[in-house]
Amino acid sequence: LLVHDFEQEHDQLPARPRYTSETAPRSAVFVPLIARDQAIGALAVQSFQPNTFTESHVRLLSIIANQAAAAIYNTRLLEQERRRAGHIQLIGEIGQQIAAILDLDTLFHQTVELVRTTFGYMFVGICVREQNSNRIVFEGATHPALHNQHVHVGQGIIGWVVENGETLNVPDVTRDERYWPLSSLPQTHSELAVPLIFGEEVIGAIEIGRAHV
């Protein structure tokens, strides 16, 4: 978008600019940062003088924007891969520690603590479905009040995951009718539950809670 004069073109602009300064810009060029057919941002150049920019400036800034968008996109990908590699390494270390635990109660407790401290989650719990029953019991939880508490299949996010055998990520629990609030965790804002599947049977779920999105 090339704006020769904000005052002259005020009524023709696709959006009305808002400025808190008394000395607002008079002209500008706005160029999108596009990577893989997706707009990831914008490059804006403004001047206090009208008619400062021309089509030549637009072409030059478009070239710069294309280079910048590619660099930003590739940097993001690299950071994601580094973070993913770090998580894989941490999960491997957790797995080695878990494999050395033979006592079942200790296994549940150590697993939730390792996941919580490694990834910085507010709450982690492991729930196991009782045989020949619809009860799902918290066998391990980083919140002591939840240990040995239970929900039923189909009840809440955990119950839904155990019933359907699918991972469920809820960014905002207040907007999901499946969420079953727990009085001991009132600060929960988002929740992730992953089914524990052995063979073709869903035997429980791992639940992760966060105090933010």
N, C-alpha and C positions, 0 to 999 in steps of 0.2 A: 504494500500500500504506500503510494507516494502522495504526501500532502504538501502542496505548495504553500498554502496559507490557512491555518486553522480558522482564523476569523472569517475569511472569505468563503471557505468551504464547509463551514460549520453545519449547515443543514443537509449537506450531501454526504457527510461521513457515515460509514456503516455503523459506527458507535460513537457516542458522545464522550470526549475525553474529560477526565476529572483531575484537577490539579489543586493542591493545597497552597501552592506558591502564587504570589501576586504577579510574579514575572514568569508567566507560562510560555512554553515554546510556541513558535509561530509556524515552523515547518518541520517535516519529519519524513523518515523512511522506515517502514516496518516490513521485515522479511522473515518468513517462517523458517525454522530449523527443521528440515525434513530428513528422516532416516527410515529406510525400508517402508516408504509410503505412509509414514506416520509422523505427524507434527509433534515434536518433542519440546518445542520452545519457540522463541522468537528473538530476532536481533533488531534492536531499535536504535536509530540515530536521530537526534533532534537538534534543532537550532533555534535561537531566540530571534533570528532574522527570517522574514518571509522569503520564499522563492530561492532558498539556499540549495536545494537538491534537484537533480535532473534524472532522466532515465539512465544516464551513464552511471550515476551513483547507485541506482537500483540494480543494474547489471553487476557492478563491482561487489556490492554488498551481498547479492545473491550467490556469487562465487564463494565469498568468504563464509556465508552461512552454510553452504553445502559442505565445505571442508570442516567447519566447526561441528555441524550436526553429525558427520561421520565420526569425528574424533570423540564426541560425547557418547555416541551410541556404542562405539567399540570399547571405550573406557568402562561404561556400565556393564557390558558383557563380561569384560575381564574381571571386574569386581565381583560380579555374580558367580563366576567360575571359581574365583579364589575363595569366596565365602562358602560355596558348595563343597569345594575340596576340603576346606577346614572342617565343615560339618561332618563330612564322610570320615575324616581322620578321627574326629572326636567320637563319632558313633562306633568306629572300630575299637577305640580304646575302651569305651563303655562296654562293648560286647566282650572284650577280653576279661574285664573285671567281673562281669556278670557270669561268664562261663566258669569262673573259679569258685562261685558260690553254690553250695550244695543244699543248704537249708532253705526251704521254700519261703518261710516268713522273712528271713534275711534277704532273700533274692528280691522279693517284692519291694521291701523297704529301700534297699540299696539302689534298685533300678530307678525308682521315682526320684530319689535324691540326686543321683548322678545326672539324670536328664534335666532336672530343675537347675542345678548348679552349673551344668555345662552350657546350657542355652539361655539361662537367665529368666526362666518362666516364673510367674507368680505361684502357680499351683500345678502339680502333676499327680495323677492318680491312675492306678491300675485296677480295673474292675473285672471280675470273673463271674460268669454265669454258673449258677448251681446246677448240678445234674438233675434232670427230671423236675425242674422248677423254672418259674419265670423270674426268679429273683436274681439280680446282678449285684454282687457284693464288692465293696471297696476293700481289696486285699492289701493294697499298699497305697498310701497317700502322704503327700508332704504336709498336709494339714491334719494333725492328730485327731481332731474331732470327727473326721470322716472315716477313720479306720473302722472297718466292719459294719459301716452303714450300708444301706442297700436301696436300690431302685428296682423297678420292674421293667421287663422287656416292653418296649414301646413308650416308656415314660421318660421324658426329657431327651436331651441330646444323646446321652449315653444309650438310653433305651432304644432310641431310633437307630443308632449305629449298629447295635447288636442285632436288632430285628432285621435290618436291611443289608448288613454286611458291607456297608459303604462308608468311606471317610466323609466326615462332615466338618466344614470350616465355617464358623459363624462369626463374621467380623464385629457384629453388634448384637449382643444377645437380646437387647430390648426390642429388636425388630424381628425376632424369630419366635413364632408361637410354640416351637418345639422345646424352647429353653425352659428348664425346670429350676427356678431359683433355689439356692441353698442358703439358709440363714447364716451358716458359718463362713460363707464366701460372698458377702454382699457387694464387694468391690469388683467382682468379675465383670469385665466389659466385653471380652471376646473369648471364644472357646473353639478348640479343635479336638475332635475325637476320631481315633483311628481304630478300626476293628482288629481284634486278635483272631486270626483264622488258622485253624489246624486242619489240614486236609480240606474238606468242604464244609467244615463246621465252624461257626462263629462262637468262640468260647469266652469272649469278653471284649474289652476295649481299653485303650490308653486315652486318658483325657488330659488335655493341657488347657489351663486357664491363664488369661492375661488381664491386667488391670487397665489396658489401653488397647486400641485397635491395632 
